[in-house]
Amino acid sequence: MIAKIKGNVEAVNGNRVIVDVNGLGYEVQCPERSINAIEKNKCISLYIQTVLRDDTINLYGFLSLEEKKAFSTLQTVQGVGAKLAMTIIGFFSVKELGNHIGSGDEKSICSAPGVGAKVAKRIITELKDVYSDQSNNYDNEALTKRNSINSALINLGYSQAEALNLIQKIKSDINDGASIEDLIKEALRRSD
């Protein structure tokens, strides 16, 4: 997997940039907030999330690790794919998103393009364990566990929807401090 690229910006077209890395051009989709900060012919460093689909490989780029983590976390919510997650990350800063989720502010989340009331409610319900209402900070441990479990289940042959369903079944265990290995075993046990 590609985790990070650093190179010269060859072109900016809509929400996509072409980054030249030693003569190899990578087309990377970026959130709107990032696109506004990217200039052609400048050196840039992007954290990459690679999304594999049946017939395509898409690279999503972020100026910060926090944006990348938020993007990955949003995709663990049922009904939120890469396109909608990218729109949300482009609309809100990570801190704003965390504040809205932590405080249960469904109306603000609905203000992002493409987000309806049902999806906003699902985002709040499924991610309230990741965002703390009191500190409004990202809970990196819960996020890391959730993303690791999701990745492991997909690598074991489960679909994204099946993986998300299993993560929901063990959500309380994630917050109780269980190890990632134990959580994966528990998810597999509950898949029967």
For each residue, the residues with C-beta under 8 A, 3 or more apart:
1: 50
2: 5 26 48 50 59
3: 47 48
4: 45 46 47 48
5: 2 19 21 26 28 45 46 48 61
6: 21 43 44 45 46
7: 19 20 21 22 26 43 44
8: 19 20 41 42 43 44
9: 12 17 18 19 20 38 39 40 41 42 43 44
10: 17 18 19 20 25 40
11: 17 18 40
12: 9 16 17 35 38 39 40
13: 16 17 18
14: 35
15: 29 30 31 32 35 86 90
16: 12 13 27 28 29 30
17: 9 10 11 12 13 27 28 30 35 38 44 61
18: 9 10 11 13 25 26 27 28
19: 5 7 8 9 10 25 26 28 44 46 61
20: 7 8 9 10 23 24 25
21: 5 6 7 24 25 26
22: 7
23: 20
24: 20 21
25: 10 18 19 20 21
26: 2 5 7 18 19 21 59
27: 16 17 18 59
28: 5 16 17 18 19 46 48 59 60 61
29: 15 16 58 59 60 61 86
30: 15 16 17 34 35 38 46 60 61 62
31: 15 34 35 62 67 71 86 87 89 90
32: 15 35 36 87 90 91
33: 36 37 89 90 93
34: 30 31 37 38 61 62 63 67 90
35: 12 14 15 17 30 31 32 38 90
36: 32 33
37: 33 34 63
38: 9 12 17 30 34 35 42 44
39: 9 12 42
40: 9 10 11 12
41: 8 9
42: 8 9 38 39
43: 6 7 8 9
44: 6 7 8 9 17 19 38
45: 4 5 6 63
46: 4 5 6 19 28 30 61 62 63
47: 3 4 61 62 63 64 65 67 68
48: 2 3 4 5 28 59 60 61 62 68
49: 59 60 61 62 68 71 72
50: 1 2 57 58 59 60
51: 57 58 59 60 82
52: 56 57
53: 56 57 58
54:
55:
56: 52 53
57: 50 51 52 53
58: 29 50 51 53 82
59: 2 26 27 28 29 48 49 50 51
60: 28 29 30 48 49 50 51 68 71 82 86
61: 5 17 19 28 29 30 34 46 47 48 49
62: 30 31 34 46 47 48 49 65 67 68 71 89
63: 34 37 45 46 47 67
64: 47 67 68 94
65: 47 62 68 69
66: 69 70 94 138
67: 31 34 47 62 63 64 70 71 89 94
68: 47 48 49 60 62 64 65 71 72
69: 65 66 72 73 94 138 140 143 147
70: 66 67 73 74 89 94 97 98 138
71: 31 49 60 62 67 68 74 75 82 85 86 89
72: 49 68 69 75 76 143 147
73: 69 70 76 77 127 130 143 146 147
74: 70 71 77 80 84 85 88 89 123 127
75: 71 72 80 81 82 85 160
76: 72 73 80 126 127 146 147 150 164 167
77: 73 74 80 119 122 123 126 127 164
78: 122 126 161 164 165 168
79: 84 118 119 122
80: 74 75 76 77 84 85 88 119 122 123
81: 75 84 85
82: 51 58 60 71 75 85 86
83: 86 87 114
84: 74 79 80 81 87 88 114 115 119
85: 71 74 75 80 81 82 88 89
86: 15 29 31 60 71 82 83 89 90
87: 31 32 83 84 90 91 112 113 114 115
88: 74 80 84 85 91 92 97 109 112 115
89: 31 33 62 67 70 71 74 85 86 92 94 97
90: 15 31 32 33 34 35 86 87
91: 32 87 88 111 112 113
92: 88 89 96 97 100 112
93: 33 96 97
94: 64 66 67 69 70 89 97 98 138
95: 98 99 136
96: 92 93 99 100
97: 70 88 89 92 93 94 100 101 109 131
98: 70 94 95 101 102 131 136 137 138
99: 95 96 102 103 105 136
100: 92 96 97 103 105 108 109
101: 97 98 104 105 109 123 124 127 128 130 131
102: 98 99 128 131 132 133 134 136
103: 99 100 133
104: 101 124 128 133
105: 99 100 101 108 109 124
106: 109 110 117 120 121 124
107: 110 111 120
108: 100 105 111
109: 88 97 100 101 105 106 112 115 120 123 124
110: 106 107 115 116 117 120
111: 91 107 108 115
112: 87 88 91 92 109 115
113: 87 91
114: 83 84 87
115: 84 87 88 109 110 111 112 119 120 123
116: 110 119 120
117: 106 110 120 121
118: 79 121 122
119: 77 79 80 84 115 116 122 123
120: 106 107 109 110 115 116 117 123 124
121: 106 117 118 124 125
122: 77 78 79 80 118 119 125 126
123: 74 77 80 101 109 115 119 120 126 127
124: 101 104 105 106 109 120 121 127 128
125: 121 122 128
126: 76 77 78 122 123 168 171
127: 73 74 76 77 101 123 124 130 131
128: 101 102 104 124 125 131 133
129: 139 142 171 174 175
130: 73 101 127 138 139 142 143 146
131: 97 98 101 102 127 128 136 137 138 139
132: 102 135 136 137 139
133: 102 103 104 128 136
134: 102
135: 132
136: 95 98 99 102 131 132 133
137: 98 131 132
138: 66 69 70 94 98 130 131 143
139: 129 130 131 132 142 143
140: 69 143 144
141: 144 145
142: 129 130 139 145 146 174 175
143: 69 72 73 130 138 139 140 146 147
144: 140 141 147 148 180
145: 141 142 148 149 174 180 183
146: 73 76 130 142 143 149 150 167 174
147: 69 72 73 76 143 144 150 151
148: 144 145 151 152 180 184
149: 145 146 152 153 163 166 167 170 174 180 183 184 187
150: 76 146 147 153 154 160 163 164 167
151: 147 148 154 155
152: 148 149 155 156 180 184
153: 149 150 156 158 162 163 166 167 184 187
154: 150 151 157 158 159 160 163
155: 151 152
156: 152 153 188
157: 154
158: 153 154 162 163 166 191
159: 154 162 163
160: 75 150 154 163 164
161: 78 164 165
162: 153 158 159 165 166 191
163: 149 150 153 154 158 159 160 166 167
164: 76 77 78 150 160 161 167 168
165: 78 161 162 168 169
166: 149 153 158 162 163 169 170 187 188 190 191
167: 76 146 149 150 153 163 164 170 171 174 187
168: 78 126 164 165 171
169: 165 166 187 190
170: 149 166 167 173 174 183 186 187 190
171: 126 129 167 168 174 175
172: 175 176
173: 170 176 178 182 183 186
174: 129 142 145 146 149 167 170 171 178 183
175: 129 142 171 172
176: 172 173
177:
178: 173 174 182 183 186
179: 182 183
180: 144 145 148 149 152 183 184
181: 184 185
182: 173 178 179 185 186
183: 145 149 170 173 174 178 179 180 186 187
184: 148 149 152 153 180 181 187 188
185: 181 182 188 189
186: 170 173 178 182 183 189 190
187: 149 153 166 167 169 170 183 184 190 191
188: 156 166 184 185 191
189: 185 186 192
190: 166 169 170 186 187
191: 158 162 166 187 188
192: 189
